[in-house]
């Protein structure tokens, strides 16, 4: 679902779009929210009531990993990465683990 596709979907599904807007955190930038909203919209048909809170949680895991570099179990990360297939985040930060930094310092 490209950005234009997301906007078209929102225009055609106003009630759903309004419900999804309630999931936005006040701390989220436009860039952060637009990516997480797309994640939610791409997967919402698989997580309808009463499982919508699971989708919101998974969207936060994905966003925290992408934007903040938070780490989770490999199984969970694989799941959210599969769910996020097609979501494009321009200029996403790149994070290095402590081990990667230490290894680089030893090589210098």
Backbone bond lengths (Angstrom), bond angles and torsions (degrees), N, CA, C in turn:
res aa  C-N    CA-C-N  psi(-1)  N-CA   C-N-CA  omega(-1)  CA-C   N-CA-C  phi
1 X - - - 1.452 - - 1.524 107.17 -
2 X 1.304 117.32 102.11 1.461 121.48 178.53 1.522 108.82 -71.19
3 X 1.342 115.76 168.80 1.462 120.44 -176.97 1.525 111.22 -53.50
4 X 1.342 117.65 -43.28 1.451 120.50 179.54 1.528 110.36 -65.88
5 X 1.324 116.43 -38.37 1.462 120.05 177.14 1.527 111.16 -61.83
6 X 1.327 116.72 -40.17 1.464 121.19 178.15 1.524 109.31 -61.27
7 X 1.319 117.25 -47.08 1.465 120.53 -179.65 1.521 111.20 -62.78
8 X 1.333 117.61 -40.79 1.466 120.85 176.84 1.523 110.83 -62.67
9 X 1.333 116.33 -44.32 1.461 121.08 179.25 1.526 110.18 -59.69
10 X 1.319 116.44 -44.39 1.467 121.38 -179.55 1.526 110.60 -62.40
11 X 1.334 117.26 -42.55 1.461 120.77 179.38 1.528 111.67 -63.13
12 X 1.337 116.04 -35.01 1.458 120.25 -177.15 1.532 112.60 -85.34
13 X 1.309 117.24 -15.23 1.470 121.72 -176.97 1.526 109.98 -131.15
14 X 1.317 116.36 62.49 1.466 121.80 -173.22 1.523 112.97 -59.17
15 X 1.311 118.77 -42.87 1.472 120.94 -177.50 1.523 109.91 -64.09
16 X 1.312 116.82 -44.32 1.464 120.78 178.46 1.523 110.44 -64.99
17 X 1.322 116.29 -41.60 1.466 120.45 179.51 1.528 110.97 -62.05
18 X 1.325 116.60 -40.31 1.468 120.16 178.20 1.526 110.93 -65.68
19 X 1.326 116.67 -37.99 1.466 120.05 177.31 1.532 109.81 -64.51
20 X 1.316 117.04 -45.03 1.467 120.95 -179.04 1.527 110.49 -63.41
21 X 1.313 118.26 -36.38 1.469 121.45 178.97 1.529 111.86 -58.84
22 X 1.332 117.39 -27.51 1.468 119.96 -179.79 1.536 111.46 -69.51
23 X 1.321 117.36 -14.57 1.465 121.24 -179.77 1.520 112.69 -84.43
24 X 1.326 117.93 -6.83 1.466 120.70 -178.17 1.523 109.92 -72.56
25 X 1.335 114.49 132.35 1.457 120.28 175.32 1.519 110.46 -83.81
26 X 1.302 117.53 144.54 1.467 120.77 -178.30 1.522 111.97 -62.15
27 X 1.324 118.24 -21.65 1.457 123.26 -178.68 1.531 113.15 -83.94
28 X 1.327 117.76 -9.27 1.464 120.69 -174.14 1.522 111.99 -81.46
29 X 1.332 115.36 129.70 1.456 120.39 174.60 1.526 108.76 -71.83
30 X 1.323 116.20 168.92 1.465 119.71 177.68 1.525 110.45 -58.62
31 X 1.322 116.43 -45.39 1.469 121.46 -178.85 1.529 110.64 -59.63
32 X 1.314 116.19 -46.83 1.461 122.20 179.83 1.529 109.91 -62.39
33 X 1.325 116.72 -49.26 1.448 120.81 -176.51 1.524 111.73 -65.79
34 X 1.327 118.36 -43.34 1.457 120.15 -178.54 1.526 111.29 -59.68
35 X 1.323 117.22 -39.96 1.463 120.64 178.11 1.521 110.72 -68.23
36 X 1.322 117.30 -45.13 1.470 120.12 -179.07 1.531 111.21 -67.76
37 X 1.336 116.33 -37.59 1.468 120.29 177.01 1.531 110.23 -61.59
38 X 1.335 116.92 -42.95 1.459 119.84 178.21 1.528 110.51 -62.89
39 X 1.331 116.86 -41.20 1.467 121.23 176.26 1.532 109.87 -56.17
40 X 1.319 116.11 -47.56 1.469 121.01 -179.07 1.525 110.48 -63.36
41 X 1.327 116.90 -48.00 1.462 120.20 -177.18 1.526 112.25 -64.07
42 X 1.324 117.32 -35.03 1.465 120.60 178.57 1.528 111.92 -66.16
43 X 1.314 117.48 -26.44 1.462 121.06 -172.43 1.517 114.61 -115.60
44 X 1.313 117.90 -0.28 1.466 120.20 -171.19 1.527 112.61 -63.80
45 X 1.305 117.94 -30.25 1.473 119.43 -178.84 1.530 111.89 -67.72
46 X 1.332 117.45 -20.33 1.466 121.44 178.27 1.525 113.38 -89.44
47 X 1.341 117.29 -8.88 1.468 121.20 -174.00 1.524 111.16 -134.74
48 X 1.293 117.31 54.38 1.461 119.50 179.06 1.522 109.90 -76.65
49 X 1.342 115.96 169.96 1.473 120.75 -179.48 1.509 110.17 -46.96
50 X 1.278 120.76 139.04 1.467 130.13 3.42 1.524 113.35 -93.26
51 X 1.331 118.61 18.11 1.466 121.42 -174.62 1.531 113.43 -101.44
52 X 1.311 117.25 10.60 1.459 121.16 -178.11 1.523 111.88 -62.60
53 X 1.338 117.22 -32.88 1.469 119.87 178.93 1.531 110.99 -64.01
54 X 1.321 117.64 -30.33 1.473 120.43 176.29 1.527 110.35 -65.83
55 X 1.322 116.69 -41.79 1.466 120.60 178.00 1.520 110.75 -63.13
56 X 1.313 117.13 -43.98 1.467 120.56 179.07 1.534 109.60 -61.12
57 X 1.316 116.63 -42.39 1.472 120.48 178.14 1.526 111.39 -63.17
58 X 1.312 116.81 -44.26 1.465 120.43 178.95 1.532 111.13 -64.28
59 X 1.328 116.66 -36.12 1.467 119.43 177.60 1.524 110.94 -65.26
60 X 1.326 116.63 -35.59 1.470 120.38 177.55 1.529 110.78 -69.42
61 X 1.316 117.25 -39.48 1.468 120.88 176.76 1.523 108.88 -59.45
62 X 1.324 116.41 -48.80 1.467 120.80 -179.28 1.536 110.66 -60.64
63 X 1.327 116.75 -48.76 1.463 120.66 -178.57 1.528 111.42 -64.35
64 X 1.320 117.70 -40.53 1.465 120.63 178.71 1.521 111.12 -63.51
65 X 1.316 116.65 -36.87 1.460 120.34 177.86 1.524 110.81 -68.55
66 X 1.324 116.86 -46.00 1.467 121.33 -176.70 1.525 111.92 -70.19
67 X 1.323 117.57 -47.86 1.458 121.08 -170.78 1.525 114.16 -92.73
68 X 1.334 117.24 -26.48 1.462 119.86 -175.77 1.524 113.47 -115.95
69 X 1.316 116.78 -10.91 1.460 120.26 -179.90 1.518 114.24 78.16
70 X 1.314 117.65 16.82 1.467 120.32 178.43 1.523 109.34 -64.42
71 X 1.331 114.92 144.91 1.457 120.00 179.84 1.521 109.75 -111.72
72 X 1.322 113.71 145.18 1.457 122.07 179.94 1.518 107.71 -136.35
73 X 1.309 117.18 179.83 1.463 120.12 178.31 1.525 109.46 -60.01
74 X 1.325 115.52 150.71 1.464 119.69 -178.57 1.531 111.49 -63.10
75 X 1.312 117.31 -33.37 1.472 120.82 179.02 1.532 109.95 -64.99
76 X 1.326 116.59 -46.13 1.461 120.89 -179.90 1.530 110.76 -65.21
77 X 1.332 117.11 -44.33 1.465 119.87 179.78 1.517 111.37 -62.90
78 X 1.307 117.32 -39.50 1.469 120.59 178.22 1.526 109.86 -62.30
79 X 1.336 116.74 -42.15 1.465 121.31 179.81 1.526 110.95 -60.93
80 X 1.336 117.62 -49.98 1.468 119.23 -176.83 1.529 111.61 -71.12
81 X 1.321 117.33 -31.31 1.470 118.76 176.08 1.521 110.61 -66.09
82 X 1.318 117.27 -39.40 1.464 120.57 175.59 1.530 110.33 -63.49
83 X 1.318 116.37 -41.66 1.465 120.69 -179.90 1.526 111.63 -66.14
84 X 1.327 117.00 -28.35 1.464 121.66 -176.55 1.524 112.83 -90.44
85 X 1.316 116.99 4.35 1.460 119.46 -178.03 1.525 110.12 -54.04
86 X 1.310 116.09 126.39 1.457 121.71 -179.42 1.515 114.75 95.85
87 X 1.324 117.99 -14.53 1.464 120.71 176.42 1.526 107.09 -79.08
88 X 1.316 116.50 121.06 1.459 121.55 -177.52 1.522 109.21 -103.29
89 X 1.328 115.55 125.30 1.462 120.91 176.32 1.526 106.60 -115.87
90 X 1.324 115.73 110.25 1.458 119.91 179.62 1.528 109.74 -77.50
91 X 1.310 114.88 140.33 1.473 122.07 178.02 1.521 112.71 56.49
92 X 1.315 116.70 40.36 1.472 120.40 176.74 1.528 108.35 -66.99
93 X 1.316 117.41 140.89 1.467 119.56 178.62 1.529 110.75 -65.33
94 X 1.331 115.22 153.47 1.460 121.31 176.90 1.524 107.06 -112.88
95 X 1.323 115.99 127.26 1.455 120.80 -177.21 1.515 110.11 -113.44
96 X 1.314 115.50 147.02 1.454 121.28 175.83 1.519 108.65 -118.40
97 X 1.312 114.91 143.28 1.456 119.15 177.71 1.526 109.38 -77.26
98 X 1.285 116.09 164.29 1.465 121.50 176.87 1.523 109.88 -57.96
99 X 1.331 116.27 -42.11 1.467 120.47 179.99 1.525 111.63 -61.43
100 X 1.323 117.66 -40.06 1.466 120.92 178.30 1.523 111.06 -64.53
101 X 1.314 116.63 -40.81 1.471 120.92 179.30 1.522 110.41 -66.00
102 X 1.336 116.89 -44.40 1.465 120.73 -179.68 1.528 110.90 -64.33
103 X 1.299 116.79 -40.60 1.472 121.05 -179.62 1.526 109.49 -63.33
104 X 1.307 117.30 -41.87 1.463 121.55 179.67 1.521 110.78 -63.87
105 X 1.339 117.16 -40.24 1.472 121.06 -179.89 1.524 111.55 -66.45
106 X 1.317 117.56 -35.77 1.461 121.60 179.55 1.522 111.43 -68.26
107 X 1.328 116.60 -31.16 1.463 121.32 -178.62 1.529 111.69 -77.33
108 X 1.286 117.98 -15.31 1.481 119.93 -176.79 1.492 112.64 -85.43
